[in-house]
Amino acid sequence: MGQTIVEKIISAHAAKKVYQDDIVIVPVDGAMASDTTAPLTIKAFREMGGKKVWRPDRCFLVIDHAAPAPNERIANLHVMMREFAREQDCVLYEAGIGICHQLMIEEHIVRHGQIFIGADSHSTAYGAVGALGSGVGSTDLAAVLLTGKIWLKVPRSIKIELIGKIPPAIQSKDLILNVIGQTGIAGATYLSMEFAGEAVSELSLSSRITMANMMIEAGAKTGFVHPNGLELPYSFSPIYPDPDATYQQTITIDASQMQPMISQPHSPDSVIPVDQIAGKKVDYAFIGTCVNGRLEDLQIAAGILKDVKVHPQTRLAIGPASRQVFLDAVKDGTAAILTEAGATFIPPGCGPCVGTHSGVPGNGETVISAGNRNFKGRMGNPNAMIYLASPATVAASARDGKITNPIKYL
């Protein structure tokens, strides 16, 4: 009986063959918590009688969601994380270094074939490098820190077959929005999503991260982008599903026929082609976050905004996913192009996306964001209207002051 990717990875960790719906306890290769979840994780760890984490070198704490601290309460939570990291000799990433998921991949902490658990729902991002990444709550993560293990029900799998050649104006954000529009926000609940097909080989690592990151927006437990064409700075044996692996569902998408897509308020699955809403006035545009804050994303935006200005009635904020991304953008001139166009750079972190600080919209304002969620109040104001789109669509919209199909600038 053939196995899917998730079945193969869990089998390797369980030291026995497992299949969908089996329940197992397996060792993990790493665990991560951010400043939104680490304080509760630390509290739960203490309540469980925890004295030492199972492996300090595989325990990662990241200050990124409200960084730098916007108020006294958050500052004290950051103090708690620093003290715990010193006590346990865990790895701590300070404010401004980057967003948790970006750092785990950028620094090659998460690797192909691993099981990596994060106390953050977008831990599915690790499927971009072929790792089983999954988000859990703070209490579950505390148990992982204590034991180095987690219990899992082996997910069933859904396959998304990407055929055809991806047009120049289409980014991976358009592809994943298209999928979420088809599945709905609960259509892949507790499933493992596998992106396969000839078009996958065209995707850069950055593009793969975007797609894996947003699998949770369809409800997925975890997911993978098949490793055909995947280039990593270390050697690995690529894990593919068996030809006779069992899938609950297969969705086929002809990438060559894709249009730029946009998600309307107030749900990521409210997806339509950009052309259907083109012309709507935009007050605030944002490019960044763990889903679209990498150098490739900023370069695309810079290409659209080179030698022009952001529309005078629109604000554009740029949030690099990490300090390294920002430094690279400075070195190659991308940051200068965007700054000269009128964009405001904010510190690497999650701030605007979760609405903690660094760019909360006003009442009645229309926002177009390259983020991953647009639930009511997501960016800090329930009275704002948030649209999700690719960095290209966001940049084109910031240039024109209205929602714009980026194809004319690409």
Secondary structure, DSSP 8 states (H G I E B T S, - for coil): ----HHHHHHHHHHTS---TT-EEEEE-SEEEEETTTHHHHHHHHHHTT--S-S-GGGEEEE--TT-S--SHHHHHHHHHHHHHHHHHT-EEE-TTSB-HHHHHHHTT-S-TT-EEEESSGGGGGGGGGT-EEEE--HHHHHHHHHHSEEEEE--EEEEEEEES---TT--HHHHHHHHHHHH-TTTTTTEEEEEESGGGGG--HHHHHHHHHGGGGGT-SEEEE--TT---SS--------TT---SEEEEEEGGG---EEE-TT-TT-EEEGGGTTT-B-SEEEEEHHHH-SHHHHHHHHHHHTTS---TT-EEEEE-SBHHHHHHHHHTTHHHHHHHTT-EE--SSSHHHHTSSS----TT-EEEESSS---TTTTS-TTSEEEE--HHHHHHHHHHTB---GGGG-
